[in-house]
Amino acid sequence: MLLDLNKLHGPRAHVERSMQPADLGPPDPDYAVVAPIELWMDVTKAGADAFEAVGRVTSRLELQCSRCLEPYVVAVDATFELRYVPRPQGAAEEGPEEREIQEDDLTTAFYSEGQLDIGDLVREQFQLALPMKPLCSDACRGLCAQCGANLNRTECGCVPAWDDPRLAPLKSLLNRPKEN
């Protein structure tokens, strides 16, 4: 999914694309796209060979809850404002040598051979929209540490069997006979 920047009409162009999840290429291990992807963006020429892309991408992603391991679906509605410049000649895909990140680096992306990869843009926005700790709900109770039962669906009769050995001296005080 490439957008040819050389074929844009005028200094500003409006781009709308509807894509199917399979259009993004190989699936990402962190999420699965489960709904069509809608992309709207305005691409503006911002200098000799720089472009600005301002837009929005929407879809629905399936994630795995980090507590109960059940899949759940989250809606994504991400806005972006990026500056695209040509990829430096001879720059490796993994990036240039170590250097300090400047503020502009956070909103700057690269295009190659006059073409902007829309798939990369969409995947990046999905990664940025992912929660740090995916939870199906704030009240998710997770899995039982003993039997592995999903505590959101069932109550298990497991009793924690592990005792902290550091608390053993205190526990022995509970079992001592009372003195008169």
C-alpha positions in Angstrom: 0.0 0.0 0.0 2.0 2.9 -1.3 1.0 6.5 -1.9 3.0 8.0 -4.8 3.9 11.5 -3.5 5.0 12.6 -7.0 1.4 12.2 -8.3 -0.3 14.5 -5.8 -2.2 17.2 -7.5 -1.4 20.6 -6.1 0.4 21.5 -2.8 -2.3 19.7 -0.8 -4.2 16.4 -1.4 -6.9 14.6 0.6 -6.5 10.8 0.8 -9.2 8.4 1.9 -8.6 4.7 2.0 -10.6 1.7 3.2 -8.5 -1.4 3.7 -9.1 -4.9 4.8 -7.0 -6.4 7.6 -5.2 -8.7 5.2 -4.0 -5.6 3.3 -1.6 -4.8 6.1 0.5 -7.9 5.4 1.8 -10.3 8.1 -0.2 -10.2 11.3 1.3 -8.5 14.3 1.9 -10.7 17.4 0.5 -8.0 19.7 -3.0 -7.6 18.1 -5.3 -8.8 15.4 -7.2 -6.4 13.2 -10.8 -7.6 13.2 -12.6 -4.8 11.2 -12.0 -2.8 8.1 -9.5 0.0 8.4 -10.6 3.5 7.5 -7.9 6.1 6.8 -8.4 9.8 6.2 -5.5 12.2 5.8 -4.4 15.5 4.2 -1.0 15.4 2.7 0.6 18.9 2.3 3.9 19.8 0.6 6.1 21.3 3.2 9.3 22.3 1.5 11.4 21.0 -1.4 11.0 17.3 -0.5 9.2 17.3 2.8 5.5 16.5 3.3 3.1 16.8 6.2 0.4 14.2 6.8 -2.4 15.0 9.2 -5.2 12.5 9.6 -7.0 9.8 11.4 -7.2 6.0 11.3 -10.0 3.9 12.7 -10.6 0.2 13.1 -11.1 -2.5 15.8 -8.3 -4.6 17.3 -8.5 -7.9 19.1 -6.1 -8.1 22.1 -5.4 -10.6 24.8 -6.2 -9.7 28.4 -3.0 -9.7 30.5 -4.9 -11.1 33.5 -7.3 -13.7 32.2 -5.7 -14.4 28.8 -9.1 -14.1 27.1 -9.4 -12.2 23.8 -11.3 -8.9 23.7 -11.9 -6.2 21.1 -11.0 -2.5 21.4 -12.0 0.3 19.1 -9.1 2.4 17.7 -9.6 6.0 16.6 -6.1 7.5 16.3 -5.2 10.9 15.0 -1.7 11.7 13.7 0.4 14.6 12.5 3.6 13.5 10.9 6.3 15.1 8.8 7.8 12.9 6.0 11.2 13.5 4.6 13.2 11.3 2.2 15.1 8.4 3.7 18.8 9.4 3.9 20.9 7.7 1.2 22.8 4.7 2.6 20.8 4.6 5.8 20.2 1.1 7.0 16.7 0.0 7.9 17.7 -0.4 11.6 18.6 3.3 11.6 21.7 5.5 11.7 24.4 5.5 14.3 23.6 6.4 17.9 22.6 10.0 18.4 20.5 12.1 20.7 16.9 12.3 19.8 15.6 15.7 18.9 12.0 16.8 19.5 11.3 16.8 15.7 12.4 13.2 15.5 9.3 12.1 17.3 7.0 13.3 14.5 9.3 12.7 11.6 9.0 9.6 9.4 10.7 8.7 6.1 9.5 7.9 2.6 11.5 6.1 -0.1 11.6 6.6 -3.9 8.9 9.2 -3.7 6.4 6.8 -2.1 4.9 6.8 1.3 4.1 3.4 2.8 0.5 3.7 4.2 0.7 0.2 5.7 3.7 1.3 7.9 1.8 4.4 8.9 -1.3 2.4 10.0 0.7 -0.2 11.8 2.6 2.5 13.7 -0.7 4.1 14.8 -2.1 0.8 16.0 1.0 0.2 18.0 0.8 3.6 19.6 -2.9 3.0 20.4 -2.3 -0.2 22.3 -2.7 0.0 26.1 0.4 -0.7 28.2 -1.4 -3.4 30.1 -4.3 -4.8 28.0 -7.3 -5.6 30.3 -10.7 -6.9 29.2 -12.2 -4.8 32.0 -10.9 -3.0 35.1 -12.7 -5.5 37.2 -11.0 -8.6 35.6 -10.1 -11.1 38.3 -7.6 -13.0 36.2 -6.7 -16.7 36.6 -6.4 -18.8 39.8 -2.7 -19.3 40.6 -3.5 -22.9 41.8 -5.8 -24.5 39.2 -5.7 -21.9 36.4 -9.5 -21.3 36.3 -10.8 -18.1 34.9 -12.1 -16.3 38.0 -14.4 -14.1 35.9 -16.4 -17.2 34.9 -16.2 -19.5 37.9 -15.3 -19.7 41.6 -12.7 -22.2 42.4 -12.3 -23.8 45.8 -8.5 -23.5 45.8 -6.8 -22.4 49.0 -3.4 -20.9 48.7 -0.9 -23.5 49.8 2.2 -21.4 49.9 3.3 -19.8 53.2 6.0 -17.2 53.3 8.9 -18.8 55.3 9.9 -15.4 56.7 6.6 -15.3 58.6 7.1 -18.8 60.1 8.3 -17.4 63.5 5.1 -15.3 63.8 2.9 -18.2 62.9 4.5 -20.3 65.7 3.4 -17.6 68.1 -0.3 -18.3 67.1 0.1 -22.0 67.9 1.7 -21.6 71.4 -0.4 -22.6 74.4 -1.7 -19.6 76.4 0.0 -18.9 79.7 -2.0 -18.0 82.8 
